[in-house]
Amino acid sequence: MSDYFAEWPLWVDNINVTADHLGLSPALARRLWDWERLFDEHYSHETGWDSEAARAGYASQADALLRDLKTELGPDMALSLDVWPLGDLEDSDFND
């Protein structure tokens, strides 16, 4: 889940954690960091997304990031994706 000014979109028990903490590959860590930056740079709590292109880019990455997290963390790790910044899309649209 992205959150305002969070360094990473990764949470364990409501505590923001880093990709290093979870032992993620540098490539996936960079993609997650970029996804959070996209949110920070283009989403306002007052006005929403500053462009449809930014919103679409954020949405298009969510499914692949969740899939790749599942691959790297393994089948025993319970994961969920909260895409609240997308508003009209349900979280379940992205979860298995």
Secondary structure as UniProt FT lines:
FT   TURN            4..5
FT   STRAND          11..12
FT   TURN            13..14
FT   STRAND          15..16
FT   HELIX           19..22
FT   HELIX           26..42
FT   STRAND          43..44
FT   TURN            45..47
FT   STRAND          48..49
FT   HELIX           52..73
FT   TURN            75..76
FT   HELIX           84..86
FT   HELIX           91..93
//
